[in-house]
Amino acid sequence: MRDRLDQRSRITAISDPTGKRTKALSPGGIGVVTGIDHPRVGDRIGADSARTVSTLRPSTLETVVDAADPAQRGNLLAGLATFADQDPLINLRQDDARGEIRLSLHGEVQRQVIEARLADEFGVAATFRPLSVICIERVTGSGSAYEVIATPPNPYLATVGLRIEPGPVGSGVSFALEVEAGSMPPAFFTAVRSSVDDTLRQGLSGWQVTDCVVTMTHSGYWARQSHAHGTFDKSMSSTAGDFRLLTRPVLMRALRRAGTTVCEPVESFTLDLLPEQVPTLLGELARWEADITSTEVDEHDARIEGVIPTRHTDSVQRRLPDLTSGEGVWESRLDHHRAVRAAPPQSPRVCVDPGNWSAYVKAHPR
């Protein structure tokens, strides 16, 4: 009841969903906890550090949100920023090129909660586009590229060479050096690494590239030069900006040579239903591209287990009451990502494609 989160927070009250005060919530219980200063999703209450804490799964759906009244767009952004501070997993981001505000969500219920909170707490009526699935890209081969300082068409005062290749599933993006760590100022290596992460947010099909290893194979720079009176001469000196700008097109060229596969989120599911409903549901699940891993049927009950693309789970759950006469019980959770079996979906690119050298250099002059 009086657990502390930090020096500023102490739980002052716990209420059940009806508003009645209680001293504790049982496992799986739902209630309102007051007195916590600046709470965020994932915060832990209590001092039992020995207990294992489950990792929150990433969101696999996204939507575009806007204010019904354009005059309220500022209030909309303020409200969403507050929600994103409480729950960073919604991944609030602005696409200035298209004037869009995007959120990552777990499903329709979360969207409805955000819509209601925007109206109740900030007085904003919001509109949402239909939820769409967030895919990822995985590298399929090995690709390399490099540009040398003072060698056309490279306008940047930097030499950058990069190789990209697949990494273990779940490893994210790793960065390694095949050049001497002391061959350049640390700030230049930091700029390259930062630009690698930024570039891989949009791969060949526009999705985030993950589970790969990027290795720096070439490096070079011009040391700091000054005029006779001692002022810094940028026109003759490499800067971190040179490395940041050059890394993007070099990496995109290497990525194109390596190739990527678009992978979609897939959920594992269990479906409890009546035995006589199994044939119909197996046919429907096949239509929804589900892979069945287990079917158990006895005299009174049945259970179907398998995996299904996340893009179909909303349709399944909407149809389930009709298909099972309200008897079906569905549970699912993110399991893995697999290669899209149809034509890979494209995500619209934000800003200039670094793979288009002439357009990129024009948009990002030195």
LUMNU-408474 format. One record per residue (C-alpha): x negated, y negated, z. Coordinates in steps of 0.25 Angstrom, whole numbers, plus 5000, padded with zeros to 4 digits. Layout:
<sites>
<site X="X" Y="Y" Z="Z"/>
...
</sites>
This chain:
<sites>
<site X="5000" Y="5000" Z="5000"/>
<site X="4989" Y="4990" Z="5003"/>
<site X="4978" Y="4995" Z="4994"/>
<site X="4969" Y="4985" Z="4988"/>
<site X="4964" Y="4984" Z="4974"/>
<site X="4954" Y="4972" Z="4976"/>
<site X="4952" Y="4961" Z="4986"/>
<site X="4964" Y="4953" Z="4980"/>
<site X="4974" Y="4965" Z="4979"/>
<site X="4982" Y="4972" Z="4990"/>
<site X="4995" Y="4979" Z="4987"/>
<site X="5006" Y="4972" Z="4995"/>
<site X="5018" Y="4980" Z="4991"/>
<site X="5023" Y="4992" Z="4983"/>
<site X="5037" Y="4993" Z="4977"/>
<site X="5044" Y="5004" Z="4970"/>
<site X="5051" Y="5001" Z="4956"/>
<site X="5064" Y="4996" Z="4963"/>
<site X="5056" Y="4986" Z="4971"/>
<site X="5057" Y="4993" Z="4984"/>
<site X="5044" Y="4992" Z="4993"/>
<site X="5036" Y="5005" Z="4995"/>
<site X="5023" Y="5009" Z="5002"/>
<site X="5017" Y="5017" Z="4991"/>
<site X="5020" Y="5023" Z="4977"/>
<site X="5019" Y="5038" Z="4975"/>
<site X="5011" Y="5044" Z="4963"/>
<site X="5018" Y="5040" Z="4950"/>
<site X="5027" Y="5030" Z="4957"/>
<site X="5030" Y="5016" Z="4951"/>
<site X="5030" Y="5003" Z="4959"/>
<site X="5026" Y="4989" Z="4960"/>
<site X="5013" Y="4985" Z="4968"/>
<site X="5011" Y="4971" Z="4972"/>
<site X="4999" Y="4964" Z="4978"/>
<site X="4989" Y="4968" Z="4967"/>
<site X="4981" Y="4956" Z="4962"/>
<site X="4979" Y="4957" Z="4947"/>
<site X="4982" Y="4972" Z="4944"/>
<site X="4978" Y="4979" Z="4932"/>
<site X="4982" Y="4992" Z="4926"/>
<site X="4972" Y="5002" Z="4931"/>
<site X="4969" Y="4996" Z="4944"/>
<site X="4968" Y="5006" Z="4956"/>
<site X="4975" Y="5004" Z="4969"/>
<site X="4969" Y="5010" Z="4981"/>
<site X="4956" Y="5015" Z="4985"/>
<site X="4956" Y="5030" Z="4981"/>
<site X="4945" Y="5029" Z="4971"/>
<site X="4943" Y="5045" Z="4971"/>
<site X="4956" Y="5046" Z="4963"/>
<site X="4955" Y="5047" Z="4948"/>
<site X="4961" Y="5036" Z="4940"/>
<site X="4967" Y="5039" Z="4927"/>
<site X="4962" Y="5031" Z="4915"/>
<site X="4972" Y="5022" Z="4908"/>
<site X="4974" Y="5027" Z="4894"/>
<site X="4973" Y="5016" Z="4883"/>
<site X="4985" Y="5011" Z="4876"/>
<site X="4988" Y="5017" Z="4863"/>
<site X="4998" Y="5008" Z="4857"/>
<site X="4998" Y="4993" Z="4854"/>
<site X="5008" Y="4982" Z="4851"/>
<site X="5008" Y="4968" Z="4846"/>
<site X="5016" Y="4958" Z="4855"/>
<site X="5020" Y="4944" Z="4853"/>
<site X="5029" Y="4934" Z="4860"/>
<site X="5043" Y="4933" Z="4854"/>
<site X="5042" Y="4918" Z="4856"/>
<site X="5028" Y="4913" Z="4850"/>
<site X="5028" Y="4902" Z="4860"/>
<site X="5027" Y="4912" Z="4871"/>
<site X="5014" Y="4919" Z="4865"/>
<site X="5005" Y="4912" Z="4875"/>
<site X="5014" Y="4918" Z="4887"/>
<site X="5014" Y="4932" Z="4880"/>
<site X="4998" Y="4932" Z="4879"/>
<site X="4998" Y="4928" Z="4894"/>
<site X="5007" Y="4939" Z="4898"/>
<site X="5000" Y="4949" Z="4890"/>
<site X="4986" Y="4945" Z="4895"/>
<site X="4992" Y="4947" Z="4909"/>
<site X="4997" Y="4961" Z="4906"/>
<site X="4983" Y="4964" Z="4899"/>
<site X="4976" Y="4960" Z="4912"/>
<site X="4985" Y="4969" Z="4920"/>
<site X="4984" Y="4980" Z="4909"/>
<site X="4971" Y="4979" Z="4900"/>
<site X="4976" Y="4992" Z="4893"/>
<site X="4986" Y="4983" Z="4885"/>
<site X="4974" Y="4977" Z="4878"/>
<site X="4980" Y="4964" Z="4875"/>
<site X="4974" Y="4958" Z="4862"/>
<site X="4976" Y="4947" Z="4852"/>
<site X="4975" Y="4948" Z="4837"/>
<site X="4972" Y="4934" Z="4833"/>
<site X="4971" Y="4937" Z="4819"/>
<site X="4986" Y="4942" Z="4818"/>
<site X="4991" Y="4935" Z="4830"/>
<site X="4995" Y="4947" Z="4837"/>
<site X="4994" Y="4952" Z="4852"/>
<site X="4992" Y="4966" Z="4854"/>
<site X="4994" Y="4975" Z="4866"/>
<site X="4990" Y="4990" Z="4868"/>
<site X="5001" Y="4998" Z="4875"/>
<site X="5005" Y="5012" Z="4880"/>
<site X="5019" Y="5012" Z="4875"/>
<site X="5032" Y="5005" Z="4873"/>
<site X="5035" Y="5005" Z="4888"/>
<site X="5023" Y="4996" Z="4891"/>
<site X="5027" Y="4987" Z="4879"/>
<site X="5040" Y="4985" Z="4886"/>
<site X="5034" Y="4982" Z="4899"/>
<site X="5025" Y="4972" Z="4893"/>
<site X="5037" Y="4965" Z="4886"/>
<site X="5045" Y="4965" Z="4899"/>
<site X="5033" Y="4959" Z="4907"/>
<site X="5031" Y="4948" Z="4896"/>
<site X="5045" Y="4944" Z="4897"/>
<site X="5046" Y="4945" Z="4912"/>
<site X="5033" Y="4939" Z="4916"/>
<site X="5029" Y="4929" Z="4905"/>
<site X="5043" Y="4926" Z="4899"/>
<site X="5038" Y="4931" Z="4885"/>
<site X="5047" Y="4939" Z="4875"/>
<site X="5037" Y="4948" Z="4868"/>
<site X="5038" Y="4956" Z="4855"/>
<site X="5030" Y="4969" Z="4852"/>
<site X="5027" Y="4976" Z="4840"/>
<site X="5030" Y="4991" Z="4840"/>
<site X="5019" Y="4999" Z="4847"/>
<site X="5008" Y="5005" Z="4838"/>
<site X="4997" Y="5015" Z="4841"/>
<site X="4982" Y="5011" Z="4844"/>
<site X="4973" Y="5019" Z="4836"/>
<site X="4957" Y="5020" Z="4837"/>
<site X="4946" Y="5023" Z="4827"/>
<site X="4935" Y="5034" Z="4829"/>
<site X="4923" Y="5034" Z="4821"/>
<site X="4922" Y="5046" Z="4812"/>
<site X="4907" Y="5045" Z="4807"/>
<site X="4894" Y="5037" Z="4809"/>
<site X="4892" Y="5024" Z="4802"/>
<site X="4881" Y="5014" Z="4802"/>
<site X="4879" Y="4999" Z="4797"/>
<site X="4869" Y="4988" Z="4799"/>
<site X="4866" Y="4974" Z="4795"/>
<site X="4852" Y="4967" Z="4796"/>
<site X="4849" Y="4953" Z="4801"/>
<site X="4847" Y="4943" Z="4790"/>
<site X="4851" Y="4953" Z="4779"/>
<site X="4863" Y="4949" Z="4770"/>
<site X="4874" Y="4950" Z="4771"/>
<site X="4872" Y="4950" Z="4786"/>
<site X="4874" Y="4935" Z="4791"/>
<site X="4872" Y="4938" Z="4806"/>
<site X="4858" Y="4938" Z="4813"/>
<site X="4859" Y="4952" Z="4818"/>
<site X="4855" Y="4966" Z="4814"/>
<site X="4866" Y="4976" Z="4818"/>
<site X="4866" Y="4991" Z="4814"/>
<site X="4877" Y="5000" Z="4820"/>
<site X="4881" Y="5015" Z="4819"/>
<site X="4894" Y="5020" Z="4823"/>
<site X="4898" Y="5035" Z="4826"/>
<site X="4908" Y="5043" Z="4833"/>
<site X="4908" Y="5044" Z="4848"/>
<site X="4915" Y="5054" Z="4858"/>
<site X="4930" Y="5052" Z="4859"/>
<site X="4933" Y="5043" Z="4871"/>
<site X="4919" Y="5036" Z="4871"/>
<site X="4923" Y="5023" Z="4866"/>
<site X="4912" Y="5015" Z="4859"/>
<site X="4898" Y="5017" Z="4862"/>
<site X="4886" Y="5008" Z="4858"/>
<site X="4872" Y="5013" Z="4856"/>
<site X="4859" Y="5007" Z="4851"/>
<site X="4849" Y="5013" Z="4842"/>
<site X="4841" Y="5000" Z="4842"/>
<site X="4832" Y="4995" Z="4854"/>
<site X="4840" Y="4989" Z="4865"/>
<site X="4830" Y="4978" Z="4866"/>
<site X="4829" Y="4975" Z="4851"/>
<site X="4840" Y="4964" Z="4853"/>
<site X="4845" Y="4955" Z="4864"/>
<site X="4855" Y="4962" Z="4872"/>
<site X="4866" Y="4952" Z="4869"/>
<site X="4865" Y="4956" Z="4854"/>
<site X="4867" Y="4971" Z="4858"/>
<site X="4879" Y="4967" Z="4866"/>
<site X="4885" Y="4959" Z="4855"/>
<site X="4884" Y="4971" Z="4846"/>
<site X="4890" Y="4980" Z="4856"/>
<site X="4901" Y="4970" Z="4858"/>
<site X="4904" Y="4969" Z="4843"/>
<site X="4904" Y="4984" Z="4842"/>
<site X="4915" Y="4985" Z="4852"/>
<site X="4923" Y="4974" Z="4845"/>
<site X="4921" Y="4979" Z="4831"/>
<site X="4926" Y="4993" Z="4835"/>
<site X="4939" Y="4988" Z="4840"/>
<site X="4944" Y="4988" Z="4826"/>
<site X="4939" Y="5000" Z="4817"/>
<site X="4941" Y="5003" Z="4803"/>
<site X="4956" Y="5005" Z="4804"/>
<site X="4957" Y="4993" Z="4815"/>
<site X="4957" Y="5002" Z="4827"/>
<site X="4947" Y="5003" Z="4839"/>
<site X="4935" Y="5012" Z="4836"/>
<site X="4931" Y="5020" Z="4848"/>
<site X="4923" Y="5033" Z="4851"/>
<site X="4911" Y="5029" Z="4844"/>
<site X="4896" Y="5025" Z="4845"/>
<site X="4890" Y="5013" Z="4839"/>
<site X="4875" Y="5012" Z="4838"/>
<site X="4867" Y="5000" Z="4835"/>
<site X="4856" Y="5004" Z="4825"/>
<site X="4850" Y="4991" Z="4820"/>
<site X="4848" Y="4978" Z="4827"/>
<site X="4841" Y="4965" Z="4824"/>
<site X="4841" Y="4950" Z="4828"/>
<site X="4834" Y="4937" Z="4826"/>
<site X="4829" Y="4931" Z="4839"/>
<site X="4833" Y="4918" Z="4844"/>
<site X="4828" Y="4906" Z="4836"/>
<site X="4827" Y="4892" Z="4839"/>
<site X="4825" Y="4878" Z="4832"/>
<site X="4813" Y="4871" Z="4834"/>
<site X="4820" Y="4863" Z="4845"/>
<site X="4824" Y="4876" Z="4852"/>
<site X="4839" Y="4877" Z="4849"/>
<site X="4844" Y="4891" Z="4846"/>
<site X="4845" Y="4893" Z="4831"/>
<site X="4857" Y="4903" Z="4829"/>
<site X="4855" Y="4903" Z="4814"/>
<site X="4842" Y="4911" Z="4816"/>
<site X="4845" Y="4919" Z="4829"/>
<site X="4853" Y="4931" Z="4831"/>
<site X="4865" Y="4930" Z="4841"/>
<site X="4874" Y="4940" Z="4848"/>
<site X="4885" Y="4935" Z="4838"/>
<site X="4877" Y="4940" Z="4826"/>
<site X="4877" Y="4954" Z="4832"/>
<site X="4891" Y="4953" Z="4836"/>
<site X="4896" Y="4949" Z="4822"/>
<site X="4887" Y="4958" Z="4814"/>
<site X="4890" Y="4971" Z="4823"/>
<site X="4905" Y="4971" Z="4818"/>
<site X="4903" Y="4972" Z="4803"/>
<site X="4891" Y="4982" Z="4805"/>
<site X="4899" Y="4991" Z="4814"/>
<site X="4911" Y="4991" Z="4805"/>
<site X="4903" Y="4995" Z="4793"/>
<site X="4897" Y="5006" Z="4802"/>
<site X="4911" Y="5010" Z="4806"/>
<site X="4916" Y="5010" Z="4792"/>
<site X="4905" Y="5020" Z="4788"/>
<site X="4908" Y="5029" Z="4800"/>
<site X="4923" Y="5029" Z="4798"/>
<site X="4934" Y="5030" Z="4809"/>
<site X="4946" Y="5038" Z="4811"/>
<site X="4959" Y="5031" Z="4817"/>
<site X="4964" Y="5039" Z="4829"/>
<site X="4977" Y="5037" Z="4836"/>
<site X="4981" Y="5040" Z="4850"/>
<site X="4987" Y="5054" Z="4853"/>
<site X="4995" Y="5057" Z="4866"/>
<site X="4996" Y="5071" Z="4873"/>
<site X="5010" Y="5074" Z="4877"/>
<site X="5019" Y="5083" Z="4884"/>
<site X="5034" Y="5085" Z="4881"/>
<site X="5043" Y="5092" Z="4890"/>
<site X="5056" Y="5096" Z="4884"/>
<site X="5067" Y="5107" Z="4883"/>
<site X="5063" Y="5120" Z="4876"/>
<site X="5073" Y="5119" Z="4865"/>
<site X="5068" Y="5105" Z="4861"/>
<site X="5054" Y="5110" Z="4858"/>
<site X="5056" Y="5113" Z="4843"/>
<site X="5062" Y="5099" Z="4840"/>
<site X="5051" Y="5092" Z="4848"/>
<site X="5039" Y="5100" Z="4842"/>
<site X="5044" Y="5096" Z="4828"/>
<site X="5046" Y="5081" Z="4832"/>
<site X="5032" Y="5081" Z="4839"/>
<site X="5026" Y="5086" Z="4826"/>
<site X="5032" Y="5075" Z="4818"/>
<site X="5026" Y="5065" Z="4828"/>
<site X="5012" Y="5072" Z="4825"/>
<site X="5011" Y="5078" Z="4839"/>
<site X="5001" Y="5090" Z="4841"/>
<site X="5008" Y="5100" Z="4850"/>
<site X="4998" Y="5107" Z="4860"/>
<site X="5007" Y="5115" Z="4869"/>
<site X="5022" Y="5119" Z="4869"/>
<site X="5028" Y="5126" Z="4881"/>
<site X="5042" Y="5131" Z="4882"/>
<site X="5049" Y="5139" Z="4892"/>
<site X="5064" Y="5141" Z="4895"/>
<site X="5067" Y="5128" Z="4901"/>
<site X="5056" Y="5118" Z="4897"/>
<site X="5046" Y="5115" Z="4886"/>
<site X="5034" Y="5106" Z="4885"/>
<site X="5026" Y="5101" Z="4872"/>
<site X="5012" Y="5096" Z="4873"/>
<site X="5004" Y="5089" Z="4863"/>
<site X="4998" Y="5076" Z="4857"/>
<site X="5005" Y="5066" Z="4849"/>
<site X="5000" Y="5053" Z="4842"/>
<site X="5004" Y="5041" Z="4851"/>
<site X="5011" Y="5034" Z="4840"/>
<site X="5022" Y="5045" Z="4841"/>
<site X="5024" Y="5045" Z="4856"/>
<site X="5034" Y="5034" Z="4856"/>
<site X="5042" Y="5040" Z="4845"/>
<site X="5042" Y="5054" Z="4853"/>
<site X="5046" Y="5047" Z="4866"/>
<site X="5058" Y="5040" Z="4859"/>
<site X="5063" Y="5052" Z="4852"/>
<site X="5061" Y="5062" Z="4864"/>
<site X="5074" Y="5059" Z="4871"/>
<site X="5082" Y="5063" Z="4859"/>
<site X="5073" Y="5075" Z="4855"/>
<site X="5074" Y="5081" Z="4869"/>
<site X="5088" Y="5076" Z="4874"/>
<site X="5081" Y="5068" Z="4884"/>
<site X="5074" Y="5080" Z="4890"/>
<site X="5060" Y="5078" Z="4885"/>
<site X="5048" Y="5073" Z="4893"/>
<site X="5036" Y="5067" Z="4886"/>
<site X="5023" Y="5063" Z="4892"/>
<site X="5011" Y="5059" Z="4884"/>
<site X="4997" Y="5052" Z="4885"/>
<site X="4986" Y="5047" Z="4877"/>
<site X="4977" Y="5059" Z="4874"/>
<site X="4967" Y="5056" Z="4862"/>
<site X="4966" Y="5049" Z="4849"/>
<site X="4966" Y="5057" Z="4836"/>
<site X="4964" Y="5053" Z="4821"/>
<site X="4976" Y="5048" Z="4815"/>
<site X="4982" Y="5059" Z="4806"/>
<site X="4989" Y="5049" Z="4796"/>
<site X="4983" Y="5037" Z="4789"/>
<site X="4976" Y="5029" Z="4800"/>
<site X="4983" Y="5017" Z="4805"/>
<site X="4976" Y="5004" Z="4803"/>
<site X="4975" Y="4993" Z="4814"/>
<site X="4975" Y="4979" Z="4808"/>
<site X="4961" Y="4973" Z="4810"/>
<site X="4959" Y="4960" Z="4818"/>
<site X="4949" Y="4950" Z="4812"/>
<site X="4940" Y="4952" Z="4801"/>
<site X="4935" Y="4967" Z="4798"/>
<site X="4920" Y="4967" Z="4801"/>
<site X="4919" Y="4978" Z="4790"/>
<site X="4922" Y="4967" Z="4780"/>
<site X="4908" Y="4961" Z="4780"/>
<site X="4911" Y="4948" Z="4771"/>
<site X="4924" Y="4945" Z="4778"/>
<site X="4918" Y="4947" Z="4792"/>
<site X="4906" Y="4939" Z="4790"/>
<site X="4914" Y="4928" Z="4784"/>
<site X="4923" Y="4928" Z="4797"/>
<site X="4911" Y="4929" Z="4806"/>
<site X="4900" Y="4920" Z="4801"/>
<site X="4887" Y="4919" Z="4809"/>
</sites>
